[in-house]
Amino acid sequence: MQGKGLITIVAIVLGLICLNELLPTWYASKIEKQATAVAGDNPEKYQKEIARLSKDTLNLGFTKLYYTKAKDKEMKLGLDLKGGINVLLEINQRDLVNDLTNYSTNPVLIEALNKTDEVQKNSTKSYIDNFFDQFEAINKTKGTNLKLADPELFGNTNLSEIKYNTSDDQVKSIIKRRIDLSVGTAFEVIRTRIDKLGAIQPNVQRVPGTARISVEMPGMKDIDKVKKMLQTSAKLQFWEVQQINEIAPYFQTLSTMVAIKGDSMGVAKNVNFMNIIQGGKSMSQSAVGSVKLSDTATVNKILNSKVGQSLRPANIKYTQFMWGYKPEAADAESLVLYAIRGNINQKAPVDGAVETASISYDELSRVVVDMQMDSKGAKEWKTLTEKNVGRPVAVTLDGRVYTAPNVVNAIPNGRTQISGNFSQEEAKELVDVLGAGKLPAGAKVVQATVVGPSLGQESIDAGLMSFIIAFGIIIVYIIFYYGGAGVYAVIAMIINLFYIFGIMDSGDFTLTLPGIAGIVLTMAVAVDTNVIIYERTKEELFLGKSILEAYKDGFKHALNAIIDGHTTTFLTAVVLFFFGTGPIKGFALTLMIGIAMTLFTSVLLSRVMIFSRLNKGKGLSVWTPATKNLFRNTWIDFIGKRKYAYIVSAVLTVVCIVSIATHGFKYGIDFTGGRNYVVRFDKDVKAEDVEEKLVALFKTEDGKNSSVEAKTYGNDRQLKISTDYLIEDESLKADQIIEQKLFEGLKSNLPAGTTLADFKSADKDHAGIISSEKVGPSVADDIKIHGVYAVLGALGMIFIYILLRFRKWQFSLGAVAALFHDAVIILGAYSLLHKYMPFNMEINQDFIAAILTVLGYSINDTVIIFDRIREYLREKKSLTLAGLFDDSISSTLGRTFNTSFTTILVILAIFIFGGDNLRGFMFAMLIGIGFGTYSSIFIASAIAYDFLKTGKEEEVHGKSTSAKEGLATK
């Protein structure tokens, strides 16, 4: 065999590389198991044992293994396998534009920014592109003829490269470059902060083409601390403070107006504003109010309402009302409210970066933070303190007042002190944030996923169980069906798996639960590859050829079908990878690697192994006594029965479309935005009762009900709770409010003594939240639109590929029609059954991945049949077209049955044993594989036949029928 030596060398080299990459994972796991065996569940003892074992080394001759280095190089596990936190941060691009325009108050600019904020909610274009579109439209409508290089816009001292005569196109290019640099700066700052959090194997990536940064931290548990650390812009500012005598008249007016127009201000008319604003027990001299924590939302609504804004007198037109950083020591149930003197562009008098920050103590031994500002900040600080001697100045960080002391003397050197009733840990967090540098603009968490460590371990166990069972099924079946040849197929699959894990580890890719599903599906693809080869070999043997010649021709004739099938599946995986996010990328990545490795192991390496045996004169069976003649003489008049199939498919399609139109779908938060919580209890709970309690709690300020759904998840002791309450609010405070309400609503179902902290970080010993997910509205729109693009892109690529490969548009039409049929059936099943099935049947990005995978599999099946039709079109000139199609489909029935049967068995194994997260995904796959097999025969082939035949042809059916017919060569 040609190339035998090269293939052997490549296989050995690839194997050694993979072995070298996987050894650290094995060694780190070995050390950790030894430590666990000694320490049990004692974390302190475990760490001591790890420290002791870390001193040992394992010398293998070609490499030395140390635990610390091995831990750094071990295979990365995704959150769903290890537990941890994943957040998607979005940098506020409006802040960046304001900074680049030097906080211009030009009315056209302000209107364009406001309009862009609205448009951006439902747009997949970048913020800055939408801003330029809106600016041009408003500029044209108002007839202002402003250029972007105008001094009131971007032609200011902040952008020296922009001159007055710089064209708009040039300015756009400069602005995009500056924003990209700013996002890059934010990326570096966030990466530095994560290092200070002590995360193990964090993964920080910029999302191309956006101002978003993806952060994944396996093993992290304190979600609030992480969100706070990442979202804090470290924008330290210093403001003049307005005191109560300036603000009191305005508050009195507001109190009167609430009784008249409370409804339009978002509060009840009986609200006593003055009592609320003075409801706290203590208030510093520089503050204007002390408000109970439960009333802060009401105060915000009144102050920020249109009525409240319109009532402001001239002296507080630009005043910003800010809350204290945290409750005062003397009153833990209240927050202090400050009135910050603003200006038309709301630019702080002092807005300098911090050069150094450290923890210190004041004269009363309280924890404070000492800091030194940069040169620009120091100059501005000197001017501000000179101007305000004897008056208070507020120190704010990200819109919160940390302290507002009276200025005793001017401060000339940029040194100052921040106090704020800090604990030692809070002060350290603040020092870490300031030390990492400030973000160029604010950041918000637009998507977040939290998986508890106990759920991660359960996912590992479920994934391994489904993997072992699926692999066992494949081994038993393929050896039972193909005998000795099946053994070589199993050997090739084991090598294939070794290569997949080795390549993923060497590429620093992350293994996820959907990734394991992708690997299992790869095994099904490998089985398909072997089935095609062995079925062709069997055909050659039945023609009387020797075993050596039969295998040669079997590999030769199977190659085109294998390449076509693998290419279409690979194209689908590529679409998934580019349009998917998070776990879906993991699924697509493992599928792509698996397909490439399947081609190498099942076609090339398997060929080398088989022919090494055959060339020595040894035999190799390709069947067993029980399977030798299965499907051998099977012939069915598929084309003659196609009209019955058309009727069945038409009825099913109509039922599905009617259900979709009337019942609709259950959309996941991926597509609608919202929050999901998976909550575990220590006893059985009824989803209906829990939902009723929560609906009463999750009401908006105006008394309207938010969407709340509770559904049994996996078993009667777990619920999946979804809500869109406060969905427009992406702040950490909103997350905390929802978790508090969730805790209150579920408290009666939790063990006695369960605290909020226990509830938020449940483990195997505690009831509570074991995973949570948040998707903001803008991200949901992006996911939804990308999902549509992914499906359309996959269909388009498949149509073009089939057209190029088979040179007839009729084949492409049949293939795409079959895929459309499969997609409608799956969608219809989800529409009909989502209310009744005991597992998740939401339409989300996992579902889109399942649809695309099914399309890839279905087209693979279709391509095998089309490839045989193409072959017969060249070789069997005497057949009628109908007979030729029937012969082609019948001759591939063995391959169709074996591939579909093994794939369905594999998917069933994952469906039953793979855990709750994968059941909805696998259910779509089960339906899709079943109907994909059906549609390849009865839809794709039938439609291709109907459009290929001429009107004059008589439909003559029968095996190898000879009749007058000229279309076979068409």
Secondary structure in CASP SS format (residue, H / E / C, confidence):
PFRMAT SS
TARGET T0000
AUTHOR 0000-0000-0000
METHOD secondary structure of the structure
MODEL  1
M C 1.00
Q C 1.00
G C 1.00
K H 1.00
G H 1.00
L H 1.00
I H 1.00
T H 1.00
I H 1.00
V H 1.00
A H 1.00
I H 1.00
V H 1.00
L H 1.00
G H 1.00
L H 1.00
I H 1.00
C H 1.00
L H 1.00
N H 1.00
E H 1.00
L H 1.00
L H 1.00
P H 1.00
T H 1.00
W H 1.00
Y H 1.00
A H 1.00
S H 1.00
K H 1.00
I H 1.00
E H 1.00
K H 1.00
Q H 1.00
A H 1.00
T H 1.00
A H 1.00
V H 1.00
A H 1.00
G C 1.00
D C 1.00
N C 1.00
P H 1.00
E H 1.00
K H 1.00
Y H 1.00
Q H 1.00
K H 1.00
E H 1.00
I H 1.00
A H 1.00
R H 1.00
L H 1.00
S C 1.00
K C 1.00
D C 1.00
T E 1.00
L E 1.00
N E 1.00
L C 1.00
G C 1.00
F C 1.00
T C 1.00
K E 1.00
L E 1.00
Y E 1.00
Y H 1.00
T H 1.00
K H 1.00
A H 1.00
K H 1.00
D H 1.00
K H 1.00
E C 1.00
M C 1.00
K E 1.00
L E 1.00
G C 1.00
L H 1.00
D H 1.00
L H 1.00
K H 1.00
G C 1.00
G E 1.00
I E 1.00
N E 1.00
V E 1.00
L E 1.00
L E 1.00
E E 1.00
I E 1.00
N C 1.00
Q H 1.00
R H 1.00
D H 1.00
L H 1.00
V H 1.00
N H 1.00
D H 1.00
L H 1.00
T C 1.00
N C 1.00
Y C 1.00
S C 1.00
T C 1.00
N C 1.00
P H 1.00
V H 1.00
L H 1.00
I H 1.00
E H 1.00
A H 1.00
L H 1.00
N H 1.00
K H 1.00
T H 1.00
D H 1.00
E H 1.00
V H 1.00
Q H 1.00
K C 1.00
N C 1.00
S C 1.00
T C 1.00
K C 1.00
S C 1.00
Y H 1.00
I H 1.00
D H 1.00
N H 1.00
F H 1.00
F H 1.00
D H 1.00
Q H 1.00
F H 1.00
E H 1.00
A H 1.00
I H 1.00
N H 1.00
K H 1.00
T H 1.00
K H 1.00
G C 1.00
T C 1.00
N C 1.00
L C 1.00
K C 1.00
L C 1.00
A C 1.00
D C 1.00
P C 1.00
E C 1.00
L C 1.00
F C 1.00
G C 1.00
N C 1.00
T C 1.00
N C 1.00
L C 1.00
S C 1.00
E C 1.00
I C 1.00
K C 1.00
Y C 1.00
N C 1.00
T C 1.00
S C 1.00
D H 1.00
D H 1.00
Q H 1.00
V H 1.00
K H 1.00
S H 1.00
I H 1.00
I H 1.00
K H 1.00
R H 1.00
R H 1.00
I H 1.00
D H 1.00
L H 1.00
S H 1.00
V H 1.00
G H 1.00
T H 1.00
A H 1.00
F H 1.00
E H 1.00
V H 1.00
I H 1.00
R H 1.00
T H 1.00
R H 1.00
I H 1.00
D H 1.00
K H 1.00
L H 1.00
G C 1.00
A C 1.00
I C 1.00
Q C 1.00
P C 1.00
N E 1.00
V E 1.00
Q E 1.00
R E 1.00
V C 1.00
P C 1.00
G C 1.00
T C 1.00
A C 1.00
R E 1.00
I E 1.00
S E 1.00
V E 1.00
E E 1.00
M E 1.00
P E 1.00
G C 1.00
M C 1.00
K C 1.00
D C 1.00
I H 1.00
D H 1.00
K H 1.00
V H 1.00
K H 1.00
K H 1.00
M H 1.00
L H 1.00
Q H 1.00
T C 1.00
S C 1.00
A C 1.00
K C 1.00
L E 1.00
Q E 1.00
F E 1.00
W E 1.00
E E 1.00
V E 1.00
Q E 1.00
Q C 1.00
I H 1.00
N H 1.00
E H 1.00
I H 1.00
A H 1.00
P H 1.00
Y H 1.00
F H 1.00
Q H 1.00
T H 1.00
L H 1.00
S H 1.00
T H 1.00
M H 1.00
V H 1.00
A H 1.00
I H 1.00
K H 1.00
G C 1.00
D H 1.00
S H 1.00
M H 1.00
G C 1.00
V C 1.00
A C 1.00
K C 1.00
N C 1.00
V C 1.00
N C 1.00
F H 1.00
M H 1.00
N H 1.00
I H 1.00
I H 1.00
Q C 1.00
G C 1.00
G C 1.00
K C 1.00
S C 1.00
M C 1.00
S C 1.00
Q C 1.00
S C 1.00
A C 1.00
V C 1.00
G E 1.00
S E 1.00
V E 1.00
K E 1.00
L H 1.00
S H 1.00
D H 1.00
T H 1.00
A H 1.00
T H 1.00
V H 1.00
N H 1.00
K H 1.00
I H 1.00
L H 1.00
N H 1.00
S C 1.00
K H 1.00
V H 1.00
G H 1.00
Q H 1.00
S H 1.00
L C 1.00
R C 1.00
P C 1.00
A H 1.00
N H 1.00
I H 1.00
K C 1.00
Y C 1.00
T C 1.00
Q E 1.00
F E 1.00
M E 1.00
W E 1.00
G E 1.00
Y C 1.00
K C 1.00
P C 1.00
E E 1.00
A C 1.00
A C 1.00
D E 1.00
A C 1.00
E C 1.00
S E 1.00
L E 1.00
V E 1.00
L E 1.00
Y E 1.00
A E 1.00
I E 1.00
R C 1.00
G C 1.00
N C 1.00
I C 1.00
N C 1.00
Q C 1.00
K C 1.00
A C 1.00
P C 1.00
V E 1.00
D C 1.00
G C 1.00
A C 1.00
V E 1.00
E E 1.00
T E 1.00
A E 1.00
S E 1.00
I E 1.00
S E 1.00
Y E 1.00
D C 1.00
E C 1.00
L C 1.00
S C 1.00
R C 1.00
V E 1.00
V E 1.00
V E 1.00
D E 1.00
M E 1.00
Q E 1.00
M E 1.00
D C 1.00
S H 1.00
K H 1.00
G H 1.00
A H 1.00
K H 1.00
E H 1.00
W H 1.00
K H 1.00
T H 1.00
L H 1.00
T H 1.00
E H 1.00
K H 1.00
N C 1.00
V E 1.00
G C 1.00
R C 1.00
P E 1.00
V E 1.00
A E 1.00
V E 1.00
T E 1.00
L E 1.00
D C 1.00
G C 1.00
R E 1.00
V E 1.00
Y E 1.00
T E 1.00
A C 1.00
P C 1.00
N E 1.00
V E 1.00
V C 1.00
N C 1.00
A C 1.00
I C 1.00
P C 1.00
N C 1.00
G C 1.00
R E 1.00
T E 1.00
Q E 1.00
I E 1.00
S E 1.00
G C 1.00
N C 1.00
F C 1.00
S C 1.00
Q H 1.00
E H 1.00
E H 1.00
A H 1.00
K H 1.00
E H 1.00
L H 1.00
V H 1.00
D H 1.00
V H 1.00
L H 1.00
G H 1.00
A H 1.00
G C 1.00
K C 1.00
L C 1.00
P C 1.00
A C 1.00
G C 1.00
A E 1.00
K E 1.00
V E 1.00
V E 1.00
Q E 1.00
A E 1.00
T E 1.00
V E 1.00
V E 1.00
G C 1.00
P H 1.00
S H 1.00
L H 1.00
G H 1.00
Q H 1.00
E H 1.00
S H 1.00
I H 1.00
D H 1.00
A H 1.00
G H 1.00
L H 1.00
M H 1.00
S H 1.00
F H 1.00
I H 1.00
I H 1.00
A H 1.00
F H 1.00
G H 1.00
I H 1.00
I H 1.00
I H 1.00
V H 1.00
Y H 1.00
I H 1.00
I H 1.00
F H 1.00
Y H 1.00
Y H 1.00
G C 1.00
G H 1.00
A H 1.00
G H 1.00
V H 1.00
Y H 1.00
A H 1.00
V H 1.00
I H 1.00
A H 1.00
M H 1.00
I H 1.00
I H 1.00
N H 1.00
L H 1.00
F H 1.00
Y H 1.00
I H 1.00
F H 1.00
G H 1.00
I H 1.00
M H 1.00
D H 1.00
S H 1.00
G C 1.00
D C 1.00
F C 1.00
T E 1.00
L E 1.00
T C 1.00
L H 1.00
P H 1.00
G H 1.00
I H 1.00
A H 1.00
G H 1.00
I H 1.00
V H 1.00
L H 1.00
T H 1.00
M H 1.00
A H 1.00
V H 1.00
A H 1.00
V H 1.00
D H 1.00
T H 1.00
N H 1.00
V H 1.00
I H 1.00
I H 1.00
Y H 1.00
E H 1.00
R H 1.00
T H 1.00
K H 1.00
E H 1.00
E H 1.00
L H 1.00
F H 1.00
L C 1.00
G C 1.00
K C 1.00
S C 1.00
I H 1.00
L H 1.00
E H 1.00
A H 1.00
Y H 1.00
K H 1.00
D H 1.00
G H 1.00
F H 1.00
K H 1.00
H H 1.00
A H 1.00
L H 1.00
N H 1.00
A H 1.00
I H 1.00
I H 1.00
D H 1.00
G H 1.00
H H 1.00
T H 1.00
T H 1.00
T H 1.00
F H 1.00
L H 1.00
T H 1.00
A H 1.00
V H 1.00
V H 1.00
L H 1.00
F H 1.00
F H 1.00
F H 1.00
G C 1.00
T C 1.00
G C 1.00
P H 1.00
I H 1.00
K H 1.00
G H 1.00
F H 1.00
A H 1.00
L H 1.00
T H 1.00
L H 1.00
M H 1.00
I H 1.00
G H 1.00
I H 1.00
A H 1.00
M H 1.00
T H 1.00
L H 1.00
F H 1.00
T H 1.00
S H 1.00
V H 1.00
L H 1.00
L H 1.00
S H 1.00
R H 1.00
V H 1.00
M H 1.00
I H 1.00
F H 1.00
S H 1.00
R H 1.00
L H 1.00
N C 1.00
K C 1.00
G C 1.00
K C 1.00
G C 1.00
L C 1.00
S C 1.00
V C 1.00
W C 1.00
T C 1.00
P C 1.00
A C 1.00
T C 1.00
K C 1.00
N C 1.00
L C 1.00
F C 1.00
R C 1.00
N C 1.00
T C 1.00
W C 1.00
I C 1.00
D C 1.00
F C 1.00
I H 1.00
G H 1.00
K H 1.00
R H 1.00
K H 1.00
Y H 1.00
A H 1.00
Y H 1.00
I H 1.00
V H 1.00
S H 1.00
A H 1.00
V H 1.00
L H 1.00
T H 1.00
V H 1.00
V H 1.00
C H 1.00
I H 1.00
V H 1.00
S H 1.00
I H 1.00
A H 1.00
T H 1.00
H C 1.00
G C 1.00
F C 1.00
K C 1.00
Y E 1.00
G C 1.00
I H 1.00
D H 1.00
F H 1.00
T H 1.00
G C 1.00
G E 1.00
R E 1.00
N E 1.00
Y E 1.00
V E 1.00
V E 1.00
R E 1.00
F C 1.00
D C 1.00
K C 1.00
D C 1.00
V C 1.00
K C 1.00
A H 1.00
E H 1.00
D H 1.00
V H 1.00
E H 1.00
E H 1.00
K H 1.00
L H 1.00
V H 1.00
A H 1.00
L H 1.00
F C 1.00
K E 1.00
T C 1.00
E C 1.00
D C 1.00
G C 1.00
K C 1.00
N E 1.00
S C 1.00
S C 1.00
V E 1.00
E E 1.00
A E 1.00
K E 1.00
T E 1.00
Y C 1.00
G C 1.00
N C 1.00
D C 1.00
R C 1.00
Q E 1.00
L E 1.00
K E 1.00
I E 1.00
S E 1.00
T E 1.00
D C 1.00
Y C 1.00
L C 1.00
I C 1.00
E C 1.00
D C 1.00
E C 1.00
S C 1.00
L H 1.00
K H 1.00
A H 1.00
D H 1.00
Q H 1.00
I H 1.00
I H 1.00
E H 1.00
Q H 1.00
K H 1.00
L H 1.00
F H 1.00
E H 1.00
G H 1.00
L H 1.00
K H 1.00
S H 1.00
N H 1.00
L C 1.00
P C 1.00
A C 1.00
G C 1.00
T C 1.00
T C 1.00
L H 1.00
A H 1.00
D H 1.00
F H 1.00
K H 1.00
S C 1.00
A C 1.00
D C 1.00
K C 1.00
D C 1.00
H C 1.00
A C 1.00
G E 1.00
I E 1.00
I E 1.00
S E 1.00
S E 1.00
E E 1.00
K E 1.00
V E 1.00
G C 1.00
P H 1.00
S H 1.00
V H 1.00
A H 1.00
D H 1.00
D H 1.00
I H 1.00
K H 1.00
I H 1.00
H H 1.00
G H 1.00
V H 1.00
Y H 1.00
A H 1.00
V H 1.00
L H 1.00
G H 1.00
A H 1.00
L H 1.00
G H 1.00
M H 1.00
I H 1.00
F H 1.00
I H 1.00
Y H 1.00
I H 1.00
L H 1.00
L H 1.00
R H 1.00
F H 1.00
R C 1.00
K C 1.00
W H 1.00
Q H 1.00
F H 1.00
S H 1.00
L H 1.00
G H 1.00
A H 1.00
V H 1.00
A H 1.00
A H 1.00
L H 1.00
F H 1.00
H H 1.00
D H 1.00
A H 1.00
V H 1.00
I H 1.00
I H 1.00
L H 1.00
G H 1.00
A H 1.00
Y H 1.00
S H 1.00
L H 1.00
L H 1.00
H C 1.00
K C 1.00
Y C 1.00
M C 1.00
P C 1.00
F C 1.00
N C 1.00
M C 1.00
E C 1.00
I E 1.00
N C 1.00
Q H 1.00
D H 1.00
F H 1.00
I H 1.00
A H 1.00
A H 1.00
I H 1.00
L H 1.00
T H 1.00
V H 1.00
L H 1.00
G H 1.00
Y H 1.00
S H 1.00
I H 1.00
N H 1.00
D H 1.00
T H 1.00
V H 1.00
I H 1.00
I H 1.00
F H 1.00
D H 1.00
R H 1.00
I H 1.00
R H 1.00
E H 1.00
Y H 1.00
L H 1.00
R H 1.00
E H 1.00
K C 1.00
K C 1.00
S C 1.00
L E 1.00
T C 1.00
L H 1.00
A H 1.00
G H 1.00
L H 1.00
F H 1.00
D H 1.00
D H 1.00
S H 1.00
I H 1.00
S H 1.00
S H 1.00
T C 1.00
L H 1.00
G H 1.00
R H 1.00
T H 1.00
F H 1.00
N H 1.00
T H 1.00
S H 1.00
F H 1.00
T H 1.00
T H 1.00
I H 1.00
L H 1.00
V H 1.00
I H 1.00
L H 1.00
A H 1.00
I H 1.00
F H 1.00
I H 1.00
F H 1.00
G C 1.00
G C 1.00
D H 1.00
N H 1.00
L H 1.00
R H 1.00
G H 1.00
F H 1.00
M H 1.00
F H 1.00
A H 1.00
M H 1.00
L H 1.00
I H 1.00
G H 1.00
I H 1.00
G H 1.00
F H 1.00
G H 1.00
T H 1.00
Y H 1.00
S H 1.00
S H 1.00
I H 1.00
F H 1.00
I H 1.00
A H 1.00
S H 1.00
A H 1.00
I H 1.00
A H 1.00
Y H 1.00
D H 1.00
F H 1.00
L H 1.00
K C 1.00
T C 1.00
G C 1.00
K C 1.00
E C 1.00
E C 1.00
E C 1.00
V C 1.00
H C 1.00
G C 1.00
K C 1.00
S C 1.00
T C 1.00
S E 1.00
A C 1.00
K C 1.00
E C 1.00
G C 1.00
L H 1.00
A H 1.00
T H 1.00
K C 1.00
END
